[in-house]
Amino acid sequence: MYQDDIERMQHNVEQPPPTSSDGVQESIITVGQEEQVEQPQLERNKRKLATKFPLVDIPRNLLLAYQSLGVVYGDLSTSPLYVFNSIFVEKLPHYQTPETIFGAFSLIFWTITLIPLLKYVLIVLSADDNGEGGTFALYSLLCRHAKFNQLPNQQAADEELSTYKYGFAGQSTSSSGLKRFLEKHKKSRTILLIVVLLGACMVIGDGILTPAMSVISAISGIKAAAEHLSHGEVLVLSCLIMIGLFALQHFGTHRVGFLFAPVVIIWLITIFGIGLYNIIFWNPKIVHALSPHYIIKFFRETRKHGWISLGGVLLSVAGTEAMFADLGHFTSCSMRIAFSFLVYPCLVVQYMGQAAFLSKNLASIPDSFYNSIPDIVYWPVFVIATLASIVASQSIITATFSIVKQLNALGCFPRVKIVHTSKHVKGQIYIPEINWILMILTLSVAVGFQDTIFIGNAYGLACITSMFVTTFLTTLVMIFVWQRSIVLATCFLLFFWFIEGVYLSSAFTKFPQGGWISLVLAFVFLAVMFIWHYGTRKKYNFDLHNKVPLKWLLGMGPSLGIVRVPGIGLVYSELATGVPSIFSHFLTNLPAFHSVLVFLCVKSVPVPYVSPEERFLIGRICPRPYRMYRCIVRYGYKDIQRDDGDFEDLLIQSIAEFIQMEAVEPQLSSSETPSLDGRMAVISKKALQSTSTLIISEDFGMRDSIQSSKSLTLQSLRSAYADENPQIRRRQVRFQLPENPGMDPAVKDELRDLIQAKEAGVAYIMGHSYVKARRSSSFLKKFVVDIGYSFLRKNCRGPSVVLNIPQISLIEVGMIYHV
């Protein structure tokens, strides 16, 4: 039987099977139980129903709408604190007349109506990726509907995931030519990735600038009533509040949302009441400024100075991008409810009331919001404004966490610690490293500029750039995902690019007055992302081109030319096919290896979530006597890799199920199968729970597993490790082979070897890699790889920490990569 497998393997080497996206051999067979298929289908049906009929889940959407007020809309809601001041102070000092006040309000009204309401609420929020939003969600959608993907180790089996096909099936003839053009030219795909990274960088820049802008604007109101306070004292108070804001983040989005939502609701009701009072008391004729005719009159009077002042008008929609970036924390329906029925009308009435007050009190423009508050309610409103300014920063901080998680999963950001803060909502996360980096940079900006005018210039440039990128990506989604005509998509692009282009050109005029900080921050983060992505791809390509030849393994026989000792060796690799070079490096330096080998690949796929029923792909490497298997564990870019403590047990059950399945499924063992390396089967977690091949018994603690080890030294080490780390004592699972007279003897022997190897212990084998540029490389490449990429790898979390590998069982093999 073994000889037949060898001959079949050598025969099949000459006939290359289908290839995956990385050009390696691949033959994926999805062998599913009914439970594996039905659950994802049920989830898809529920999502489609919720999308078409959002009213069927009114209580949940109302609850999420309430939470979104405290997380998403704080920034938009506090913009009245500084918008009129930013428009007129330093930009229009000689045009402060009632007519320009009316024109400025008309600009603000139509900007809020066209960008947040029309573009985002009605259109962009529909461009979600299985409920996820942000620039990377749009990029993920595009990668799945066209070959724009820059990610390595993608396989044909990934396209069978239940969350992969999200959108319209097929391809319209009008977009096929554009699709072929973009797929054919590698530079176009690289430019698309850079555009996506730029949009992500600008959102992160927002996360730095928003707290400084909103908190300083709110606290500055105290000087109007307490003139003895110096500017330095106000700045110190602002910094203390910002430190407290970032210290609250570890509690999680859902707790912060429930804490902050009442503040935003009270704030919105307050500014609505103040705005309505000012309209009635000061100038009811302000309602006429809803007509766009006043915009024409505004520019006719102010001309070039009016165009420059658009940077201030832009701040009225700052924070809009967080609506889309935070979509994964809520639902599109809940976001629409909160904005359309509460945020939008309250903002319009407040701006209208503030304009009515200023039209009769032109000298109050430098501190327009606080001067428009009636004296009797000044201090209560000041307290609410201060609290609301703290909330304002929450939306963009939360969006930054979401974007960094997506960047990290897609190989564009160094490894960081990601904490899942909610058991019920998957997308709610907290990243400690990013949180403290944001705090340090925010305090640096606040102390460095000390003026909301300069911070506002940088803030506006970052906001409009991210909106500009979102418009472009949404247009591509319209063409390739929604299957709309190119003409319709082009109209959308030109309409909103014209509006946003005018604001962008105005924001760039303030580059010397603070605008440069946005571009500096974007450049730094873009450099980090690009260097990490470049180094990661070079390292992967090195592994891909230096795989261990299959003939070499076959020539050594089942013993691999060394002693096979009891136990399971989990060899981690980024390769989805083939044997990594680290394995040959290990064999040539050590005289023994484990009796059972599993080549484990933990990879991200361009979908937000992978169902647990579809997570594991199991296959075999080499013929049966070699006892070598492959396991691919797939995660989406929003999935959290938790340490549930049962990974080893699930892996053993999955391999056992595959062994049994291989014996009865002809397509897994037929000689017509192209290659023994690459045949994969989807093993459903539910199928394991319902029809397990092995008998499972459970107990708790580590003592039994310690005593099962053959080495006395290892026993003592594990015992000491268990005493020092009592939290790792989890349930222990023992496997037994059921009495089945009809079982194939070869299958029984293989399952028995698997159980005995598990009882002997599991070792995790990883490569401790050092990436170096070749001597013939250019100076720039040497700088990027030897300095930039090496610095990032040394100062980010190690792969063993991210993958939750127990340190007591870890073996690291040194490898030098010359790329």
C-alpha positions in Angstrom: 0.0 0.0 0.0 2.8 2.3 0.9 4.6 1.5 -2.4 1.5 2.3 -4.4 1.2 5.7 -2.7 4.8 6.4 -3.6 4.3 5.5 -7.2 1.1 7.5 -7.4 2.9 10.5 -5.9 5.8 10.4 -8.3 3.5 10.0 -11.2 1.4 13.0 -10.2 4.4 15.3 -9.8 4.6 15.4 -13.6 1.0 16.6 -13.9 0.7 20.0 -12.3 -2.7 20.5 -10.7 -4.7 23.7 -10.4 -2.8 26.6 -8.8 -3.8 29.0 -6.1 -3.2 32.8 -6.1 0.4 32.3 -5.0 1.2 30.0 -7.8 1.5 26.8 -5.8 -0.2 23.5 -6.3 -3.6 23.2 -4.7 -6.5 20.7 -4.8 -9.2 21.7 -2.3 -12.1 19.3 -1.7 -14.9 20.7 0.5 -16.3 17.7 2.3 -19.1 19.1 4.4 -21.6 17.7 6.8 -25.1 19.2 6.6 -24.5 21.1 9.8 -21.5 22.8 8.3 -23.5 24.2 5.4 -26.8 25.0 7.0 -25.6 27.4 9.7 -23.8 29.8 7.4 -26.8 29.7 5.0 -29.1 30.5 7.9 -26.9 33.4 8.9 -26.9 34.8 5.4 -30.7 34.6 5.2 -31.0 36.4 8.5 -28.6 39.2 7.3 -30.5 39.5 4.0 -33.8 39.8 5.9 -32.4 42.4 8.3 -31.0 44.4 5.4 -34.3 44.4 3.4 -36.6 44.7 6.4 -34.7 46.5 9.2 -37.9 47.1 11.1 -38.2 43.4 12.1 -35.5 44.1 14.8 -36.6 47.4 16.1 -35.7 47.0 19.8 -32.1 46.0 19.0 -31.7 48.8 16.4 -33.0 51.3 18.9 -30.6 50.1 21.6 -27.7 50.3 19.2 -28.9 53.7 18.0 -28.7 54.9 21.6 -25.2 53.4 22.0 -24.1 55.0 18.8 -24.8 58.4 20.1 -22.1 58.0 22.7 -19.6 56.4 20.4 -20.1 57.8 16.9 -21.8 61.1 16.9 -20.0 63.0 19.7 -17.6 64.6 17.2 -20.3 65.8 14.8 -22.4 67.0 17.7 -19.8 69.3 19.2 -18.8 71.0 16.0 -20.9 74.1 16.8 -18.3 74.9 19.5 -15.8 76.1 16.9 -17.2 76.3 13.4 -18.3 79.9 13.1 -15.1 81.0 14.9 -13.0 79.0 12.4 -14.8 80.5 9.4 -14.5 84.2 10.3 -11.5 84.7 12.7 -8.3 85.2 10.6 -10.1 84.2 7.4 -12.9 86.8 7.0 -12.0 89.6 9.4 -13.2 92.2 7.0 -16.4 90.5 5.9 -18.3 90.2 9.2 -21.7 91.4 8.1 -25.2 89.9 8.5 -25.2 88.9 4.8 -22.0 86.8 5.2 -23.4 85.3 8.4 -26.5 84.2 6.4 -24.2 82.9 3.6 -22.0 81.0 6.1 -25.0 79.3 7.6 -26.4 78.3 4.2 -23.0 76.7 3.4 -23.0 74.8 6.7 -26.6 73.6 6.1 -26.0 72.3 2.6 -22.7 70.8 3.6 -24.3 68.8 6.4 -27.2 67.8 4.1 -25.1 66.7 1.1 -22.1 64.9 2.8 -23.3 63.2 6.0 -27.0 62.8 5.1 -27.0 62.2 1.4 -23.6 60.6 0.8 -23.0 58.6 4.0 -26.4 57.9 5.5 -28.2 57.1 2.2 -25.3 55.6 0.1 -22.0 54.8 1.8 -23.5 53.0 4.8 -25.0 50.5 2.3 -21.5 49.6 1.0 -20.8 47.4 4.1 -18.9 44.2 4.1 -21.1 41.8 6.0 -21.9 44.6 8.4 -18.4 46.1 8.5 -17.4 49.6 7.4 -14.3 51.6 6.7 -11.9 51.9 3.9 -10.6 48.4 4.4 -14.1 46.9 4.3 -14.5 48.6 0.8 -11.1 47.2 -0.2 -12.0 43.7 1.0 -15.2 43.8 -1.1 -13.2 44.9 -4.2 -10.6 42.1 -3.7 -13.3 39.5 -3.6 -15.0 40.7 -6.7 -11.9 41.4 -8.8 -8.3 40.3 -8.6 -7.0 43.4 -6.8 -5.7 41.3 -3.9 -2.2 42.1 -2.6 -2.4 39.5 0.1 -0.3 36.2 0.0 -1.4 32.6 0.6 -4.9 32.9 -0.7 -6.6 29.7 -1.9 -9.5 28.7 -4.1 -11.2 27.2 -1.0 -11.4 30.7 0.5 -14.0 31.6 -2.1 -16.3 28.9 -0.7 -16.7 30.7 2.6 -20.2 31.7 3.4 -19.2 35.4 3.9 -17.1 35.6 0.8 -19.8 36.2 -1.8 -21.4 39.3 -0.4 -23.1 41.4 -3.0 -24.4 40.8 -6.5 -23.3 37.7 -8.4 -22.0 37.8 -12.0 -20.3 40.7 -13.8 -21.9 43.4 -15.9 -20.5 43.8 -19.4 -20.0 47.5 -19.0 -17.5 47.0 -16.2 -15.7 44.0 -17.5 -13.2 46.1 -19.6 -12.3 48.3 -16.6 -11.9 45.2 -14.4 -9.6 43.5 -16.9 -7.5 46.7 -17.2 -7.0 47.0 -13.4 -6.3 43.3 -13.0 -3.8 43.3 -15.8 -1.6 46.1 -14.5 0.2 45.4 -11.2 0.9 49.1 -10.7 -2.8 49.9 -10.6 -3.3 47.4 -7.8 -0.4 48.8 -5.9 -1.8 52.4 -6.3 -5.2 51.1 -5.1 -3.5 49.7 -2.0 -1.6 52.9 -1.3 -4.9 54.9 -1.7 -6.6 52.6 0.9 -3.6 53.0 3.3 -3.7 56.8 2.8 -7.4 56.8 3.8 -6.6 54.7 6.8 -3.7 57.0 7.8 -6.0 60.1 7.7 -8.5 58.4 9.9 -5.8 57.6 12.4 -4.7 61.3 12.1 -8.3 62.2 13.0 -7.9 60.1 16.1 -4.9 62.2 17.2 -6.3 65.7 16.3 -10.0 65.3 17.4 -9.4 65.1 21.2 -7.1 68.1 21.1 -9.6 70.1 19.0 -12.8 69.3 20.8 -11.5 69.4 24.4 -9.5 72.7 24.0 -12.6 74.3 22.3 -14.8 73.3 25.2 -12.5 74.3 28.0 -11.7 77.6 26.4 -15.3 78.6 27.3 -14.3 78.9 31.0 -12.2 82.0 30.2 -15.3 83.9 29.2 -16.6 83.6 32.8 -13.3 83.2 34.7 -11.0 85.8 33.1 -8.3 85.4 35.8 -7.4 82.0 34.3 -4.3 82.1 32.0 -4.1 80.3 28.7 -1.5 77.9 30.2 -3.8 76.9 33.0 -6.6 76.2 30.6 -4.2 74.1 28.5 -3.2 72.0 31.5 -6.8 71.4 32.4 -7.5 70.3 28.8 -4.5 67.9 28.9 -5.7 66.3 32.2 -9.2 65.7 30.6 -7.6 64.1 27.5 -5.5 61.8 29.7 -8.7 60.7 31.5 -10.4 60.1 28.2 -7.7 57.7 27.0 -7.6 56.0 30.4 -11.3 55.1 30.0 -10.8 53.2 26.8 -9.9 49.8 28.4 -13.5 49.6 29.7 -14.7 48.9 26.1 -17.0 50.5 23.6 -20.2 49.1 25.0 -19.5 50.4 28.6 -18.2 53.8 27.3 -21.2 54.0 24.9 -23.7 53.5 27.7 -21.8 56.0 29.9 -21.5 58.6 27.2 -24.8 58.3 25.3 -26.8 60.2 27.9 -24.3 63.0 27.7 -24.7 63.3 24.0 -28.5 63.2 24.2 -28.6 65.9 26.8 -26.1 67.9 24.8 -28.2 67.6 21.6 -31.4 68.6 23.3 -29.6 71.5 25.0 -28.1 72.9 21.7 -31.5 72.4 20.0 -33.2 74.4 22.7 -30.6 77.2 22.7 -30.7 77.3 18.9 -34.5 77.5 18.8 -34.4 80.3 21.5 -31.9 82.3 19.5 -33.9 82.0 16.3 -37.1 83.3 17.9 -35.4 85.9 20.1 -32.8 87.3 17.8 -33.6 86.9 14.1 -36.4 84.6 12.8 -35.5 85.6 9.2 -32.5 83.3 9.4 -34.8 80.5 8.0 -34.5 82.3 4.6 -30.8 81.3 4.6 -31.8 77.7 3.9 -32.0 78.7 0.3 -28.7 78.1 -1.6 -29.1 81.6 -3.1 -27.3 82.9 0.0 -24.3 80.8 -0.9 -24.0 82.6 -4.2 -24.3 86.0 -2.4 -21.6 84.9 0.1 -19.0 84.1 -2.6 -20.0 87.1 -4.7 -19.1 89.3 -1.7 -16.1 87.5 -0.2 -14.6 86.0 -3.5 -11.2 84.4 -2.8 -11.4 85.0 1.0 -14.7 83.0 1.0 -13.1 80.1 -0.7 -10.3 80.1 1.9 -12.9 80.2 4.7 -14.3 76.8 3.5 -11.8 75.2 5.7 -13.8 76.4 8.6 -17.1 75.2 7.1 -15.5 71.8 6.6 -15.3 71.4 10.4 -19.1 71.2 10.5 -18.9 67.7 9.0 -15.6 66.6 10.8 -16.2 63.2 12.3 -18.5 62.0 9.5 -16.0 59.3 8.4 -16.3 57.8 11.9 -20.0 56.9 11.0 -18.7 54.5 8.4 -15.6 53.4 10.1 -17.5 52.5 13.3 -20.2 50.6 11.4 -19.0 47.2 12.7 -19.8 48.2 16.2 -23.5 48.8 15.4 -25.8 48.4 12.3 -26.4 50.7 9.4 -30.1 50.9 10.4 -29.3 52.1 13.9 -26.8 54.7 12.6 -29.4 56.0 10.2 -32.0 56.3 12.9 -29.7 58.2 15.3 -28.4 60.7 12.7 -31.7 61.3 10.8 -34.0 61.7 13.7 -31.8 63.3 16.3 -28.3 64.5 15.3 -29.2 66.2 12.0 -32.2 68.3 13.1 -30.5 69.3 16.4 -27.4 70.5 14.5 -29.3 72.4 11.9 -31.4 74.3 14.5 -28.2 75.0 16.6 -26.3 76.4 13.6 -29.4 78.4 12.5 -29.8 79.9 16.0 -26.1 80.7 16.3 -26.2 82.5 13.0 -29.4 84.4 14.1 -27.5 85.6 17.2 -24.4 86.6 15.3 -26.3 88.5 12.7 -27.3 90.9 15.5 -24.1 90.6 17.6 -21.2 90.7 15.2 -18.6 91.4 17.9 -19.3 88.0 19.5 -17.9 86.0 16.6 -14.6 85.1 18.3 -16.5 83.1 21.0 -19.8 82.7 19.2 -21.1 79.6 20.9 -20.6 80.6 24.5 -21.7 84.2 23.9 -25.0 82.9 22.3 -25.9 81.0 25.5 -28.4 82.9 27.8 -26.7 83.9 31.0 -29.1 81.9 33.2 -28.0 78.6 31.8 -24.4 79.4 31.0 -22.6 77.2 33.6 -24.9 74.1 33.2 -24.3 74.3 29.4 -20.5 74.8 30.0 -20.4 71.6 32.1 -22.4 69.7 29.4 -20.2 71.1 26.7 -17.1 69.9 28.5 -18.5 66.4 28.9 -19.7 66.3 25.3 -16.2 67.3 24.1 -14.8 64.3 25.9 -17.4 62.1 24.2 -16.6 63.8 20.8 -13.2 62.1 20.8 -14.6 58.6 21.4 -15.9 58.1 17.9 -12.6 58.5 16.1 -10.6 56.7 18.8 -13.0 53.7 18.3 -12.7 54.0 14.6 -8.9 54.0 14.9 -9.0 50.7 16.9 -11.1 49.1 14.2 -8.9 50.3 11.3 -5.6 49.2 13.0 -7.2 45.7 13.6 -8.0 45.4 9.9 -4.6 46.7 8.9 -3.0 44.1 11.2 -5.0 41.2 9.9 -4.3 42.1 6.3 -0.5 42.3 6.9 -0.2 46.1 6.7 0.5 46.9 10.4 2.9 45.5 13.0 1.5 42.9 15.5 -0.3 44.5 18.5 -2.4 43.3 21.4 -6.1 43.2 20.6 -8.6 42.9 23.4 -12.2 42.0 22.7 -14.3 44.0 25.1 -17.7 42.6 24.4 -19.1 39.0 24.4 -22.1 40.0 22.3 -20.7 42.4 19.6 -17.7 41.1 17.8 -16.3 44.4 16.5 -15.9 46.1 19.8 -12.1 46.0 20.6 -9.4 47.9 22.5 -5.7 48.1 21.5 -3.5 49.2 24.4 -0.4 50.2 22.4 -2.4 52.3 19.9 -4.4 53.9 22.7 -1.3 55.2 24.5 0.5 56.2 21.3 -2.6 58.3 20.4 -2.6 59.9 23.8 1.1 60.9 23.6 0.7 62.3 20.1 -2.6 64.1 21.0 -0.9 65.8 24.0 2.1 66.7 21.8 -0.3 68.4 19.3 -2.2 70.2 22.1 0.9 71.5 23.8 2.7 72.3 20.5 -0.1 74.3 18.9 -2.1 75.6 21.9 -4.6 77.1 19.4 -7.7 75.6 17.9 -7.3 77.6 14.7 -4.0 75.8 13.8 -5.3 72.4 15.1 -8.5 73.0 13.1 -6.6 73.5 9.9 -4.8 70.1 10.3 -8.1 68.5 11.4 -10.0 69.7 8.4 -7.4 68.5 6.0 -7.3 65.0 7.5 -11.1 64.7 7.4 -11.6 65.8 3.8 -8.8 63.6 2.6 -10.4 60.5 4.2 -13.8 61.5 2.7 -12.2 61.9 -0.7 -10.7 58.4 -0.6 -14.1 56.9 0.6 -15.9 58.5 -2.4 -13.4 56.9 -4.8 -13.6 53.4 -3.2 -17.4 53.6 -3.0 -17.5 54.3 -6.8 -15.5 51.1 -7.4 -17.9 49.2 -5.2 -20.8 50.5 -7.2 -19.2 49.2 -10.4 -17.7 45.9 -9.4 -19.9 44.8 -6.4 -23.3 46.5 -6.9 -23.1 46.0 -10.7 -24.3 49.6 -11.4 -23.5 51.2 -14.7 -20.2 53.1 -15.1 -22.1 56.2 -16.1 -24.1 56.2 -12.8 -21.0 55.5 -10.7 -19.1 58.3 -12.6 -21.9 60.8 -11.8 -21.7 59.9 -8.1 -17.9 60.3 -8.2 -17.9 63.6 -10.1 -20.7 65.1 -8.0 -19.1 64.4 -4.6 -15.5 64.9 -5.8 -16.5 68.3 -7.0 -17.9 69.3 -3.6 -15.0 67.6 -1.7 -12.4 68.9 -4.1 -13.4 72.5 -3.4 -13.1 71.9 0.3 -9.8 70.0 -0.1 -8.3 72.8 -2.2 -9.3 75.3 0.5 -7.8 73.1 3.3 -4.5 72.9 1.4 -4.2 76.7 1.5 -3.7 76.4 5.2 -0.8 74.0 4.9 1.7 76.4 6.5 -0.8 77.3 9.3 -1.0 73.9 10.9 -2.2 71.8 7.9 1.2 70.3 7.5 0.8 68.2 10.7 -1.9 66.0 9.0 0.4 65.2 6.2 3.4 64.5 8.5 1.3 62.1 10.6 -0.1 60.5 7.5 3.4 60.1 6.1 4.8 58.5 9.2 1.9 56.0 9.5 2.0 55.3 5.8 5.7 54.6 6.0 5.2 52.1 8.9 2.4 50.4 7.0 4.2 50.2 3.7 7.5 49.0 5.3 5.7 46.3 7.3 3.7 45.2 4.2 6.8 45.2 2.0 8.9 43.2 4.5 6.1 40.7 5.1 5.7 40.0 1.4 9.4 39.6 0.8 9.6 37.1 3.7 6.7 35.2 2.4 8.1 35.1 -1.2 11.4 33.8 0.2 9.5 30.9 1.9 7.5 30.3 -1.2 10.5 29.9 -3.5 12.5 27.9 -1.0 10.0 25.2 -0.1 11.3 21.7 0.7 11.0 19.5 -2.5 8.4 16.8 -2.1 10.7 14.3 -3.8 13.3 14.9 -1.1 10.9 13.9 1.6 9.7 10.9 -0.4 13.3 9.8 -0.9 14.0 9.7 2.8 11.1 7.4 3.6 8.6 7.5 6.5 11.4 7.9 9.1 12.7 11.1 7.3 16.2 9.7 8.0 16.0 10.5 11.7 14.5 9.1 14.9 10.8 9.7 15.2 10.1 10.2 18.9 6.6 10.1 20.5 4.6 13.3 20.4 3.0 15.8 18.0 5.1 18.6 16.4 3.1 21.6 15.3 5.3 23.4 12.7 4.0 27.0 12.2 4.3 28.4 8.7 2.8 31.1 6.6 2.6 28.8 3.6 -0.8 27.4 2.8 0.8 24.7 0.5 4.2 23.0 0.5 6.7 22.3 3.3 8.6 25.4 4.6 12.3 25.6 4.6 12.4 25.8 8.3 11.6 22.1 8.4 14.7 21.1 6.4 16.7 23.4 8.6 15.4 21.6 11.7 16.1 18.2 10.3 19.7 19.0 9.4 20.5 20.3 12.9 18.6 17.9 15.2 18.7 14.1 15.1 15.1 13.5 16.1 11.6 14.7 15.4 8.0 13.9 16.5 6.2 10.9 15.3 3.2 13.0 14.1 3.9 16.3 12.3 1.3 18.9 11.6 2.2 21.9 9.4 0.0 24.7 10.7 -0.9 27.8 8.8 -2.9 30.6 10.6 -3.9 33.1 7.9 -6.3 36.0 7.3 -8.7 36.0 4.5 -10.4 39.1 3.0 -13.7 38.6 4.7 -14.7 40.2 8.1 -15.6 36.9 9.8 -15.1 33.2 9.3 -17.6 30.9 10.8 -16.2 28.4 13.3 -17.8 25.7 11.1 -15.5 26.8 8.3 -12.4 27.7 10.1 -10.4 24.4 9.8 -9.0 23.0 6.6 -7.3 19.6 7.1 -5.2 17.7 4.6 -2.3 15.2 4.3 1.3 15.7 3.2 3.0 12.6 1.8 1.6 9.0 2.0 0.0 7.7 5.2 3.0 6.1 6.8 4.7 9.5 7.1 2.1 10.7 9.6 2.4 14.3 8.2 -0.7 16.5 8.0 -1.5 20.1 7.1 -4.0 22.3 9.0 -5.0 25.7 7.8 -6.8 27.9 10.3 -8.6 30.8 8.7 -9.6 34.1 10.3 -11.4 37.2 8.9 -9.9 40.6 9.3 -12.4 41.3 12.2 -12.0 38.0 13.9 -10.3 37.8 17.3 -7.9 35.0 17.8 -8.8 34.0 21.4 -7.0 31.6 23.6 -9.9 29.3 24.4 -7.7 26.5 25.6 -9.2 23.8 23.4 -7.2 24.4 20.2 -5.1 21.3 20.5 -8.2 19.1 21.2 -10.1 20.5 18.2 -7.0 20.0 16.0 -6.7 16.3 17.1 -10.4 15.7 16.5 -10.3 17.4 13.1 -7.3 15.3 12.0 -9.0 12.1 13.3 -12.2 13.1 11.4 -10.2 13.7 8.3 -8.5 10.3 8.6 -11.8 8.5 8.9 -13.3 10.7 6.2 -10.5 9.9 3.8 -11.2 6.1 4.2 -14.8 6.4 3.1 -14.7 9.4 0.6 -13.4 8.3 -2.8 -12.5 11.8 -3.9 -10.0 12.1 -0.9 -8.1 8.9 -1.6 -8.6 8.3 -5.4 -5.6 8.0 -7.5 -7.1 10.6 -9.8 -6.5 13.3 -7.1 -3.7 15.4 -8.6 -1.4 15.5 -5.6 -1.1 14.2 -2.0 0.1 17.7 -1.0 -2.8 20.0 -1.2 -5.9 17.8 -0.8 -7.9 19.7 1.9 -11.2 19.0 3.6 -13.3 21.5 5.6 -13.9 19.9 9.0 -17.0 21.3 10.7 -16.9 22.0 14.4 -20.5 21.0 14.7 -19.8 17.7 12.9 -17.1 17.0 15.5 -19.5 17.6 18.3 -22.2 15.4 16.9 -20.3 12.5 15.3 -16.8 12.3 16.7 -14.5 9.5 15.5 -12.9 9.3 18.9 -14.3 8.7 22.4 -13.6 11.8 24.5 -13.3 12.0 28.3 -12.8 15.2 30.2 -11.1 16.2 33.5 -9.6 19.4 34.8 -6.1 20.4 35.9 -2.7 19.8 34.6 -1.4 17.0 36.8 -2.5 14.1 34.5 -1.0 15.7 31.5 2.2 16.3 33.4 2.5 12.7 34.5 1.9 11.5 30.9 5.2 13.0 29.8 8.1 10.5 29.4 10.8 12.9 30.5 11.3 13.5 34.3 13.0 16.9 33.6 10.0 17.9 31.4 7.6 16.8 34.2 9.3 18.9 36.7 9.4 21.9 34.4 5.7 21.6 33.6 4.8 21.1 37.2 6.7 24.3 38.2 5.1 26.2 35.3 1.7 25.0 36.4 2.3 26.1 40.0 3.4 29.6 38.8 0.5 29.9 36.4 -2.6 28.6 38.0 -4.8 30.4 35.4 -3.7 28.0 32.7 -5.2 24.9 34.3 -8.0 24.2 31.9 -10.1 21.1 31.1 -8.0 18.2 29.9 -9.3 15.9 27.2 -8.3 12.3 26.8 -9.1 10.4 23.5 -9.8 6.7 23.2 -10.3 4.6 20.1 -13.8 3.1 19.9 -14.4 -0.6 19.4 -15.3 -0.9 15.8 -14.6 -4.3 14.2 -15.4 -2.9 10.7 -12.8 -0.2 10.8 -9.9 -0.4 8.3 -6.8 -1.7 10.1 -4.6 1.0 8.5 -7.1 3.7 9.7 -7.1 2.1 13.2 -3.3 2.1 13.4 -3.1 5.7 12.2 -5.7 6.9 14.8 -3.9 4.9 17.5 -0.6 6.6 16.6 -2.4 10.0 16.7 -3.8 9.3 20.2 -0.5 8.1 21.6 1.3 11.1 20.1 -1.2 13.4 21.8 -0.7 11.7 25.2 3.1 12.1 24.8 2.7 15.8 24.4 2.5 18.6 21.9 5.4 20.9 20.9 5.0 24.2 18.9 7.8 24.8 16.4 8.3 28.3 15.0 10.9 30.1 13.0 12.8 32.9 14.8 13.6 34.8 11.6 16.0 37.5 10.8 15.3 39.3 7.5 18.3 40.9 5.7 18.5 42.6 2.4 20.9 41.0 -0.2 24.3 42.6 -0.6 23.4 43.5 -4.2 20.3 45.4 -3.0 20.0 49.2 -3.4 20.6 51.5 -0.6 16.9 52.3 -0.2 16.0 48.6 0.0 18.7 48.0 2.6 17.4 50.9 4.6 13.8 49.6 4.4 14.6 46.0 5.3 17.7 46.1 7.5 16.6 49.2 9.5 12.9 49.9 9.1 11.5 46.4 9.0 13.9 45.0 11.6 13.1 47.8 14.0 9.4 47.2 13.7 9.8 43.4 14.2 11.9 43.9 17.3 9.4 46.3 18.8 6.1 44.6 18.1 4.5 41.6 19.7 6.1 38.3 18.8 4.1 35.8 16.7 4.1 33.2 19.5 2.3 35.8 21.8 -0.2 36.8 19.1 -1.0 33.1 18.5 -1.3 32.3 22.2 1.3 29.6 22.1 2.3 28.3 25.6 5.9 29.2 26.2 6.7 26.0 28.0 6.0 24.0 24.8 7.6 26.4 22.3 10.6 25.5 20.2 12.1 28.3 18.1 14.4 27.7 15.1 16.7 30.5 14.0 16.4 31.4 10.3 18.1 34.1 8.2 16.2 35.4 5.2 18.2 37.2 2.5 15.5 38.9 0.5 
